[in-house]
């Protein structure tokens, strides 16, 4: 619901979202996002539903994904 609130406020949609998740409660967000990124520490079920799997959160996984995806 948080992302939907922000998207509404920014007049944007899910095609503008890169979502990061590491648990089953993140699956809906990862599936709706243009790019769903599973953290390396996520269970396999989350990784299977994501577009990209990055390194573990303690290994700077978000930074790694942003670099691999050419965002930074």
C-alpha positions as CSV (number, residue, x, y, z in Angstrom):
1,X,0.0,0.0,0.0
2,X,2.9,2.4,0.7
3,X,4.2,2.3,-2.9
4,X,0.7,2.8,-4.3
5,X,0.3,5.9,-2.1
6,X,3.6,7.3,-3.4
7,X,2.8,6.5,-7.0
8,X,-0.6,8.2,-6.7
9,X,1.0,11.3,-5.1
10,X,3.7,11.4,-7.9
11,X,1.1,10.6,-10.7
12,X,3.2,7.6,-11.6
13,X,2.6,3.9,-12.1
14,X,4.2,0.6,-11.5
15,X,6.2,0.8,-14.7
16,X,8.4,3.4,-12.9
17,X,9.2,1.1,-9.9
18,X,12.2,-1.0,-9.0
19,X,11.3,-2.9,-5.9
20,X,13.7,-4.7,-3.5
21,X,12.5,-7.5,-1.3
22,X,13.7,-10.4,0.9
23,X,10.6,-12.1,2.2
24,X,7.3,-13.6,1.2
25,X,5.4,-10.5,2.2
26,X,7.3,-8.7,-0.6
27,X,6.1,-10.9,-3.4
28,X,3.2,-8.8,-4.5
29,X,5.4,-5.7,-4.7
30,X,8.1,-7.5,-6.6
31,X,5.6,-8.9,-9.1
32,X,4.0,-5.6,-9.7
33,X,7.2,-3.6,-10.1
34,X,8.8,-3.0,-13.5
35,X,11.9,-4.7,-12.0
36,X,11.6,-6.9,-8.9
37,X,14.9,-7.4,-7.2
38,X,15.3,-10.2,-4.6
39,X,18.0,-9.7,-2.0
40,X,20.6,-12.5,-1.8
41,X,19.4,-13.4,1.6
42,X,15.8,-13.9,0.4
43,X,14.3,-17.4,0.3
44,X,14.4,-19.2,-3.0
45,X,10.6,-18.7,-3.4
46,X,11.1,-14.9,-3.5
47,X,14.1,-15.2,-5.9
48,X,12.1,-17.4,-8.2
49,X,9.4,-14.6,-8.6
50,X,11.9,-11.8,-9.1
51,X,13.5,-10.4,-12.2
52,X,16.9,-10.1,-10.7
53,X,18.7,-11.4,-7.6
54,X,21.4,-9.3,-6.0
55,X,23.9,-9.9,-3.3
56,X,23.0,-10.3,0.4
57,X,21.9,-7.1,2.2
58,X,25.1,-7.2,4.3
59,X,27.1,-7.3,1.1
60,X,25.7,-4.0,-0.2
61,X,23.1,-5.8,-2.3
62,X,21.1,-2.7,-3.1
63,X,24.1,-0.9,-4.4
64,X,25.2,-4.0,-6.3
65,X,21.8,-4.3,-8.0
66,X,21.7,-0.6,-8.9
67,X,25.1,-0.8,-10.5
68,X,24.3,-4.0,-12.4
69,X,21.0,-2.5,-13.7
70,X,23.0,0.6,-14.8
71,X,20.9,2.9,-12.5
72,X,24.1,4.3,-10.9
